[in-house]
Amino acid sequence: MNQDEKRTVDALRRAAEEWAVPPSLEPDAMMERLSALAPVAPRRPRRRRWMAAAAAVLAVALGLGAVIGLADPLGLVAVPGEDTPAAPTEPIVFGEAETVRAASSYDEVAACFAAYRERIEAERAEAAEGARAGLFGLDLSASAGGGDDVVMESAAEADTAAIAGGDTDFSGTNVRTEGVDEADVVKTDGTHLYVLADSGRRIAIVSAEEGALETVGSIEAAEGRSIVEFYLEGGRLFAVTTTAWYEADEAPESTELVTFDLSDPSHPVEAGSLAQSGAYRTSRFVDGHLYLFSLFFPSGDPERGDPVALAPTVNGRALDCDDIFLPADDEADGFLVVTAVDADDPTEATAQKGLLHCSGELYVGAEGIYIYEDNYRGKNSATDIVRLAYGAGTVTAGAQATVRGTVNDSFSIDEYDGHLRVVTTIYGEQGQTTNGLFVLDGAMEEVGSIVGLAEGETVRSARFMGDVGYFVTFRQIDPLFTVDLSDPAAPEVVGELKIPGFSAYLHPYGEHRLLGIGWDAGPEGTGAAKLTMFDTADPADVREAATCVLEGVWTVGALDDYRAALVEPERNLIGFSGFGEKRGSAPLEDDAYQPVVESGEYYYLFSYDEEEGFVQGMEALLADGEGSPVRGVRIGEVLYAASGVAIESFSLQGGDPIAALEL
């Protein structure tokens, strides 16, 4: 089994061990739901190539086969011929902005849902006919899209991440945008650690003084609720909770923000709550306001004009129709619900909006909220982007546009100086790829672009730093492209560096340095984890200053979730966890030795030296976290590695263990 296969199997195993299977996901229940649900993901389907239920099943099987190195695992796909019928398409319009429009009545909202259902029913009937033909050996390419544009998006989001720690002597959460805080599963105020434990049932409050660990209190989830993540701000803890999985079949999904006063951390006191419809999506904390996002899908067939049945609610009150934003194609099957909450009054929303038919990814810049989602049109890929303006507890409608290609993650989309820069991979008719960069102005009109980059490769990471952008593509060699964005109307590639492997995460590391975390690569594919330090003193001539390959490490927590990276350039500190195996030997009698393999989650600390390159300061095998995410937190000169099961402390000077505590 090679490193790619190990990485995939391990990720699947750990995910399976972490979660119990709810009744709604048992095989019989899933079969019943699949027969009733629409086979198409909730995108803007009118502009996207239609898909069939049978084709979707085949795409999943083929996608899994590709991950573990199998081609056509079901042996069912016919080879497309010259007579393959083309999927229905509409003219593609890129780079032209359109204003986001508010609804004038609930009837207008209901009409979007009706239009979606009508189209899905027509596609389902057409797909069923195509599936029957395909299963009897005829061509499946019309319903499967020719198998050439199925894209698996990275689970890991990010962009201009920064450490939210300020001048205090402890680390903060690694965030996407400087000044925009994010919730997490582990936080510290410099004296205590707050750790999400028991699969979301409670937050453990642990005293942490010079490495010593003692549980002093906890915050329990309400009955039927699970805590997802939380914030620490101004002596208060803001917990985001959602409907517990075991209640999913009994109660509608909802998201709730519950605030606790931490004047006495050993006795937290609830200070208020706010609830909104839908499953929790994400949140941000900016300038004293918390912005909460959830996905809400109305059930049944709501009657036209009935806001209670159709519209999402905030604190039990349905959104007004003029607080609901309509999609460009007038079709929808759900809402992205957005609320703004003043941290000083966490029981009322200062703004509440519903964006119809957006289930895509989110990037929150300093001034705009961007919702981006794949939208396959004709024989090429595309991404729709909706912009909402926000600030001081308000959320207002902006504009929307479409760019060519698909966005890897939120590091590939960046707001700066009134413009949005987007890096995409463009998938063609026969599965061929190129890459592009597009610049949109504040009104979402395209003002500049670069296309045709790195043919045959795909974007794996990106980082924008002011007027300069860096992005990495990969097939086997890692080209790191440098783009001059000082003139938004004329972006220009000014440098290209090719090295084996690729960096899946990029992070600024002091002046003229860019840290890359990713994978080594060879003729047989990607291998062990790899650190790279790039010298960016001359953007037109970026150089590889140092590398370090971590043999035997095939998963890295920071590549699954950028919040898991502990990067403090000012302290010359790089920390992350990785799952893998270490080979050694144990003594036997007569001076003999036997081989020993220790598999598990390790925590690594590195520093960087201009002469020596990466210097490893710690490699510690952690207690079995049972699949819980690991966070490294620094308080003073102590490193705390925390998961939902245990906390372990280590000296930053030498990495010696200090204490351990089971949660």
Secondary structure, DSSP 8 states (H G I E B T S, - for coil): --HHHHHHHHHHHHHHHHS---GGGSHHHHHHHHHHS-SS-SS-GGGS----HHHHHHHHHHHHHHHTT-SSTTS------TT-----------S--EE-EE-S-HHHHHHHHHHHHHHHHHHHHHHHHHHHHHHTTS--HHHHGGGS------S---SB-EETTTTSSB---EESBTTBB--BSEEE-SSEEEEEEGGGTEEEEEEEETTEEEEEEEEE--TTEEEEEEEEETTEEEEEEEE-GGGTTTS--EEEEEEEE-SSTTS-EEEEEEEEESEEEEEEEETTEEEEEEEE---S---TT-HHHHS-EETTEE--GGGEEE-TTS--S-EEEEEEEETTSTTSEEEEEEEET--SEEEE-SSEEEEEEE--BTTB-EEEEEEEEEETTEEEEEEEEEEESB--SGGGEEEETTEEEEEEEEE-TTS-EEEEEEEE-TTS-EEEEEEEESTT-EEEEEEEETTEEEEEEESSEEEEEEEE-SSTTS-EEEEEEEEESEEEEEEE-STTEEEEEEEEEETTEEEEEEEEEEE-SSGGG-EEEEEEEETTEEEEHHHH-GGG-EEEGGGTEEEEEEEEEEEEEEE-STT-EEEEEEEEEEEEEEEEETTTEEEEEEEEE----TT---EEEEETTEEEEE-SSEEEEEETTT--EEEEEE-
